[in-house]
């Protein structure tokens, strides 16, 4: 067991009382506290023997969450954290009443990155690599038998946004659990990203993480939280208003269904009706409140949020990209968890693979910019497996989107620019373009009102990037750095 040099924690004013932590082999200078949550605090520390900056998450020993996190981290220790998009964990030690977990120090959280934009939504070319990497991480977690159970922007970190734009990793396994040990009724997931099965007390699987990822992707596109409920009733109300009635089996077998719904019998079955705000107020004392600034009557409403200045091939490519993105979101946010997209299906979806853009590469600056951003993070997609086989056997598409059709889930579908399904064409793998991701303004205008935002000043555009391509590449700026393990919660009930 490590010995304690000094007790290190913030005083009532948030100032450091002492400055050192030690393990059996290392001494750490505590430089600042960068995160605080319900289960511990996170410190930015300097490891003295090699002057390396690390993040140390300090969890009180009596907390059960230290065991959850340690169990998950030990299972994931054998994985390559860079390839799997998971935070690198070095080791743990004891300091007085704290279990200290030592992690790599990362740049800033996705929450901070979005906040810096003051409500300005992300572009699809920014969202795509983030979704691709998070789906990769969830795929590895699923293979390892782990449910993260608290996926949200605060728990997604940009590694180094200046050097590797949009390179991300998942952090914070304090609520993680084994898939086989998933316990109905568990209080998990931050509220804005909480799946219907968790809210209603229905048996759950790793599909709850996909729901959270879908909510995140939609929120990045909107520049607003998709479902910003102040209570679980608000969440269910917003979800059903946008996506329709929940599956009958979830309503029938959810342990908390009667909290939000009232039942009535017909001649053949039991039906459920969402309780009114007045009934909920009388029942719980909580006054439901409308907190949505953007109200969607269906997920297809996302198709009409944006208008475009572009013309010709760029306009066609952008519209198709939006339609394919919404198609993917419908799969990620399927109300029936058994039909919800798996991480692998997200990775094979045409939005992530960009197969719908392949034949527009030479014609559209927008498409070249999309590939440029993906290539910068080494996430540029390749057609493999069933998709590669079909591409080799069938002719190239001349204007419709295409993806693999390797499973029966229905989420790998062809969507043309008008949003129609098409099953008659296939595509081949495009060559990577040589452009670098630069930062300039987008051609997209917003139909819906968003928060006023300050213009982010761009940094070095490469000389070989044309002015036409620059118009599709987004500005970024470095913001304040935060720890890899920030656990401050937003949207927790």
N, C-alpha and C positions, 0 to 999 in steps of 0.2 A: 504493500500500500504506500502511496506517495505521502511524503511528509508535507506539512503546511508551513510556508514561510510567513505569509501575512494573510489575514482575512481580507478579501477583496470584494467589495460590493458598494453600490452607490449609497450616499447618505440621503436624507430627506429632500435635499435640493438637487439630487442627481449628480453630485460631485463624487469623485473617487476618494475613498477613505485611505486606502493603501494601494500599492501599485504592482504587487507581484503574486504570481501563482507558480507552483512547482509540482512536477511529477517526479517519479523516481529517476528520470534521466534528463529532464529538460526543465529550464526555468523560463517563465514567460513574463514579460513586462506588459501589464495591462495599459493600453493606450486610451481606450474609450469604451463606453457601453453603447452598442449600436442597435440593440433590440431588446424588447421585454414583452413577455406574454404571460399567459396564465400559469405556465409550468416552468418558467425559468427566465434567465437573462442571457444575453449574448454579448461577448466582449471581443473587441479587436485587440489582438495581442501580438507582440514581437517575440519570436523565439530567439533567445539570446545567443545560442551556440552558432546559428547560421544567419541570424538577422532576417529570418523569413517571417512575413506577416501571415498570421493564421486567425481563424475565428474559433472562439471557444464558447460552446454552449454550456451553461451552468444550470443543472436541474437539481432541485432539492431531492435529497436521498429518499424521503418518505413518499415521493410521487411515484405512482405506478407507471407513469408515462416514460420514466427512464428505462424501465425494463422493456417496454414496447419498442422504444427507439433502438436500444442496444441490440435486441433480438433481430430487428430488421437489418441494422447496419452490419451485423456479423454475417448474416446470410448474403448480403450484397457485397461483402468485402472481396469476394472472388471475381467480381465483375470489373471490367474496365470502365471507370467512371466517366471518362471522356467519350468513349464510343456509346455508352449507355445513357449519356446525358443525366447523370446522377452526381450529386456532390461527393467529392473525395473525402473520406473519413480516414484519419490517421490512427488515432488511438483514444483511450479514455483513461482518466485517473480520478482520484478522490481528493477533494480539498474541503476539509471540515464537513459542513452539512451538504456539500454539493458534489454531484457526479459531473465531471467536466469532460465534454466530448470535443475533441480537437478536429477541426475541418479546414479544408483549403479556404482561403479568403477570396470571395468573389466580388464583383463590381457593384451592382445595384439590383434591387428586385424589379420584377416586371411591373409591380404596383407603382413603384417610384418612377419608373420609366414612363408609364402611362400618365401618372400625375403631372409630370413635367410638361406634358403636352396640353395641360389645362383644358381637357375635354376634347381635344382634336383626335378623331379616330385614327387608327393605324390603317395603312394601305394593305391591300391583299398581298402584295409582294413582301410586306413585312410580317404579316400574319402567317403566311405559308411556312417559312422556315421554323417559326416558333411551334406551330402545330405539328410539323413533321418531327421535330426533335422531342417534343413532349409525348407524341404517340410512340416514338422509339423507346423512350424511357418507360412508358406504361407497358409496352410489349415485353421488356425485360423484367419488369416487376411481376407481370402476370406469369411469366415463365418461372420466376422464382417463388411463386405462390404468395405474393404480398399485395395487399390492398393499401394504397397510400392513405386514403380516407380524409385527406385535407388539402386537396389540390386547389390552389387559388393563386392569384397573381403575387401575393406576398411570399409564397413558397416556390416561386420560380425566379431564379437569379440569372441575370445576364453575366456572363463570365468576364468579359472585358469589352465593353461596347465600342470603344474607340478602335481597338485592334481587330476584334472579331464581331462585327455588327450582328445582332440577333442570335448570337450563340448563347444557348440557355442550358441550365441544369435544374433539376428538381431538388429541393432541400426539405428538411423538417419531417422526420418520420415518427414524431411523437404520438400520432394517432394510428400508426400503421398496425395492421393485423394480418395474420395468416388467413388465406382464403378459406381454409378448412375450419378455421376457428371463428369465422364471422358470426357475431352474436346479434340476433334480432333485438331491436330496441336500443342499440348502442347510440350514444350521443356523439356523433362524429360529423365531419364536414362543416365548414363555415356556411352560414345560412344562405348567402346569395348563390352558393354553388352546391347546395344540398339537394340530392336527388329525391324524386317522389317516393321511392321505396323506403328511404330513410325517414322522411317526414311522416309517412303513414305506418311505420313499424312493420314493414314487410321484409321477409328474408332477402338478403342482398348478397351480391357478389362483387368482383372487381369492376363490374359495369358502372358502379357509382363513380369511379374515377373518370370514366369516359363522359358521363353526364357533366361533371365539373369542367372537363376540358371543353366540351361543347358550349357551356355557359361562358367560359373565358373567351373562346374564339368569337362568339357573337358579340360579347361586350367590347372586345377590341375593335370590332368592325363598326359598332354603334358609337363608341366613345362614351357610352353609358352602360351601367349594369343592366343586363337583360332582365333579371328578376330581382329588383332591389327591395324585397319584402322586409318589413320591420318585425314581422312575426311569421311563424310557420303557416298560419292561416293566410296571411298575405301572399306567401310564396305559392301555396296551393291555388289560391284565387288567380294569381297572375299566370301561373302555368296553364291552368285549365282555360283561362280566357284566350290565351294565345294558341294552345295546342289541342284543346278539346278535352273530353272526358278521359279520365284515367282508366286503364284496363280493368275490366270487371274482376279479374282474379285478385288484383292488388287491393281493390276496394273491399272485396269479400273477406280477404284474409289478413288485411292490415290491422294490427293491434290498436292503432290510433285512428282508424277511419272514422269512428263515431264522434271523434273530437271535432272533425271538420265537416262531416256529411251527416245528413239524416236519411234514413232508409224508408222506403215504402214498397209494398208488395203489389205486384200485378198478378194476373192469373197464372203466369208461367215462371216468374223470376222475381228476385229482389233488385230494386233499383236504388240509386243513390243520388241525392241532390245536395249540392254545396250549401251549407248554412249561410244565412244572410249575415251581414256585418252586425246588425242589431242582435241577432241570436248569439253571436260570438262574444259581443260586448257584455251581454247579460250573463253568459255562461262563464266567462273567464275574467271579466273586468278589463280586458285589453281592448282598446278601441282600434279596429283596423283602419289603416290609412293608405290612401293612394299616393305612392311615392315614385311612380313611373313618369318620367318626362317624355318617354317614347312608348306609346301603346301600340302593340302589334296584335291584330286579330288573327294572324297566322304567321308562321315563320316565312312564308312567301312575301310578307310585307317587307322583308329585308331587301327584296329585289328593287324596291322603289324608294329606298332611302337616298340614293345618290343619283346625281345627274353628271354628265360628262361633257367636257369641251372637245374631246378628241374626235377625229373623223376617220373614215376609211378603215383600213386594217386595224388601227389602234382601237377605234370605237368597237369594232366587232370583237376583238380580242378581250377588251375590258368587260364588255357585257357578258360574254361567254364565261369569263373568269368568275364574275359575280354569281351567275346562275349555277355554275358547278360548285362554288363555295356553299351556297344555300342548300343545294342537294346534299352535300356532305353534312352540313349542320343538322338536317332532318334526321340523318342516320345516327349522329352522335347524341341527339336529344330525343331519341325514340322513347316514348313513355313506357313501353314494355321493355324491360331490361334484357330479356332473352332475345329481343330483336334489335337491340342497340348495336351499333357498330363496335367491333373489336379494334384494339390498337392496330393489328395487322391490316384490317380492312381500311382503316384510315390511311395507312402507309401505301396501300394499293389503290386508293381512290384517285380519280383523275385530277382532282384539285392538287393533291400532294405530288403526284407523278408528273403533272403538267402535260399529260398526253393530249389534252384539248387544245394546247397552244403549240404543239410540236411543228405543225406545218405553217405556222405564222411567223416563225423565227426570223426569216430573212426579210419579212415585209413590215414588221411592227417593232418600233422602239420600245413599246410597252412590254412586249414579250422578251426582248433582249434584256431589258432591265430586270424582269422577273428571274431569268436564268442567272443574271449577274449576281443578284442578292443571294440566291441559293448556292451558287458556286463559291461565294466568299466564305460560307460556313461549311464547305464540303458536304452540303446536303443536296446538291443537284441530283435529281432523280434519274434512275435508269430503269428501262423496261426489262423485267425479268420474269422467269417462270412462264405462266400461261400467257401473259401479255407479250413476252418476247416471241413465243411460239406463234401467236396469232399475227403479230407484226410481220414475221417472216413469211407467213403464208398468204396474207391478204394485201391488197393494194393500199397505197397511202390514201388518207382522207384528203379531200379537197376543200373542206370547209366546215366539217362537223367535229364535235368533241368526241373523244374515245377514251375508254379506260378498260381495265381487265374485267372479265366476267367469270372469275375463277371460283365463285361460291354462290350459294343460293340465297344470300341475305338480301339481295336486291339493291345494295348500295353501290356496287360498281356498275354504273350505267352510263350510257352515252347521252349527253345533253347538247343539243345544238344551240345556236345563238338565240333562238326564240324560246328556248326552254323545253323543246320537245325531245322525247326519247328517240334515239336512233340506234339501230343495231346492224347496220349494213356496212360500216366502214371500220377500218383499222389504221393504225399509224406505226411509224418506225421511230426509233430512238433518235432524238436530235443531237447534233454535236454541241458541245458547250461553247458559248460565246466567250470572247476574251475581255469583255467589258468588266470594269470593277464597280462595286456598288458605291455610288456617289450620293451626295445629299443635296437635293434641290426640291423645289415645290412640286406638288402633284397637280395634275390637270383636273382633279376631281373637285366638284362643288358639292355642297351639302344641302339637301332639301330640308332637312330637319334642323331646328336651331340647336347649336351646341354652345358650350361655354366659350367665352372670349378667350383667345389664346394668343400668346406672344409668338412672334415669328422666331423659329429656331434658326440660328445662323449655321450655314453648312460649312463643312470642312473639305479639304482638298479634293477637287474633282480631277480625275486622271485625264491627261491630255488627249487620249485616244477615244474618249467618250464624246459622241456627237451632241450638239445642242438639242436635237430632237429626242435623243435618249435621256438626256439630263432632265427633261420635263417630266419624266415618269419616275425619277428616283428621289427618294424622300430625304429631307433634311433631318439630321440628328445632332445632338449635342451631348457633351458629357455632363452628367449631373452629379450630385453628391454621392459618394460611395457608401455602401452599407455592407453589412456582413453577409456571409453565405448562409447564415442560420437565423436571420431575423424572424421572430415568431409573433410579431405584433399582429393581432387579428382584426380584420375589418369584416363586418357583416356577421359576426358570431352572435347568436342569440343570447 
